[in-house]
Amino acid sequence: MTDTTSTLRRATLLVRDIERSLAFYSGVFGLSPYAELTVGLDRVPFFPVGAEPRGGNGRFVILKGENPLVGMIGLMEMQDPPLPEPDHNIRRLGIGSVALVLSTSNADAAASAVTELGGEILMPVTEARNLGDEAGDFVPVRLFMAQDPDGYFLEVFEPLS
């Protein structure tokens, strides 16, 4: 056991169309750009993405919410060459799948924006309970489940307290 502490700062999603994903995460969740850069894969030879031999470029944008250092989402589109389509069923969660859990101030507005911006609602907004306080207890929420335009699973809740 180590005696260090850690904080998850960002999860990065590989996406097909970064402009579409930027519009989605900005429009649904109000996230705004924190940083943007072009990534030359020849400069990060141990980053396991893209075809061999190593090379090509990707566009990388980090989006932030209210806290500029915690809970960010990175979006990366491999542009030269683009990544192939996934070889698994993105409609079924399994090993290697990603499930993002996000909090919102308005579940109804967020759910409406999901469909307007190319995502899909899997479970409509409903009242439920979800883990959500500092003690790890369940709290009443309005909750929906969706997929973003690239098939990433989203669990989105609005605390009702």
N, C-alpha and C positions, 0 to 999 in steps of 0.2 A: 504494500500500500504506500502511495506517495503522500507527501505532506504539502502538496501544492494545491492551490485553488484555481478554478477556471471559470470563464464566462463565455458562453456561446455568443459570438458577435455577429456572425453572418452565416447564412446558408446560400450556396450558389446553385442556380438552376441552369442547365444547358438547354437552350431554347432554339427553335427553328427560325424565328423572325423577331429580332430584338425590338424593333419598333412596335410591333403588335404587343409584345410582352410589356414594354414600357407603358404603353397606353392602358393595358389591362391593370397592372399593379398600381399605377398612378390613379386611374379612374375608379377602381373598386375600393382601394384602401388608402388613397391619399398619400402614397409614398412619393418622395421627391428625390432627385439625383443627389448623391453624395460625392461620387467620383466616377470618372469615365476614362477608359484607356483602351488602346489597341495592344493586344498581347501577341507577340511574335513567338510562336511555339519553339523556334530554334533557341530562344533565350531561356526557356524553362523545360529542359529535356526530360525531367522526371515527372512532369504533369501528364497523367495518363489519358490523353484525349487526342483524337485525330488519327490519321493513317500514318503508317510507316512508309518511307523514312520520315523522321520528324521534320516538320516545317509547316508553313502556313500561318495564317493570322486569325485572330478572333477579336471580336468587339466585346468589351466587358464594362458593364455599368452596375454600380452599387446604388441601391435605393435605400433611403432611411425613413423612419417614421418620426415619432415625437422625440425619441432618444437618439441622438446622432451617432452613438457608438454601440448600441445593443439592439438586437432584433432586426438587423438589416437583411435585405435580400439582394444577392448578386445575380445578375442575368448575364449569361455569356452565349454569344452566337459565334460558332466557328464558321468563318466566311470563306476561307481559302485554304483547303477545300471544305465544303460544308460536310457536316456529319450525316451518316446514313440514317434512315428511319430506324427506330428501336426494333429489336428483334423479339420483343415480348409484348404481351397484351397490356397496354397502358390502362385499360378499363378495369383490370383486376389487380389489386394490391398483392404484393408478394415480396420475397427477399430482393432487396435492391430498390424497392419502390420508395418514394418520398411522400410523406404526409405532413403538410404544413398546417399548423394550428395558429389562427390569427384572431385577435380581438378587434372588435369594431364598435363604434358608438351608435351605429344604426344598421341592424341586420337587414331590414327590409330594403333600404337604399343600396346596400352592398350587393345583396342578391339580385336586385334589378340590374345593377351595373354589370354583374357577371355575364348575364346573357347578352346585354347590349354590346359588350366588348369581346365577344368571341368565346366565352367560357360556357360551361354547361352546369345547370343545377342538378344534383343527384338526389338531394333530399331538401324539400322546401323548408322555409323558416318555420320553426316550431318551438314551443316552450319546452325546456328540458332542464337538466342539471349537468354541470360540467365542473371539472376541477378548475378552480379559478382564484382561490385566495392564497395568501402567504403561508397559511398553515397546511395547505394541500387538501383542503376540504372542498366538497361540492358546493356550488352556488347556483341559484336560479339564473338561467340565461335564455336568450332567444338564439337558436342555433340553426345553421344550415350547412349542408355539405355540397361541394362542387368540384369541378375540374377546371383548371385554367386552360388556355388555348393549346398548350402542349401536353395536356393530360395529367399534370401534377394534381394530386388530391389535396383539397382544401377543406378544413373544418373551421368554420368561422362562427364566433359567438359574440353576442352583445350581453354583458353582465346586466342583470336587472336590479341589483341592490341599490 
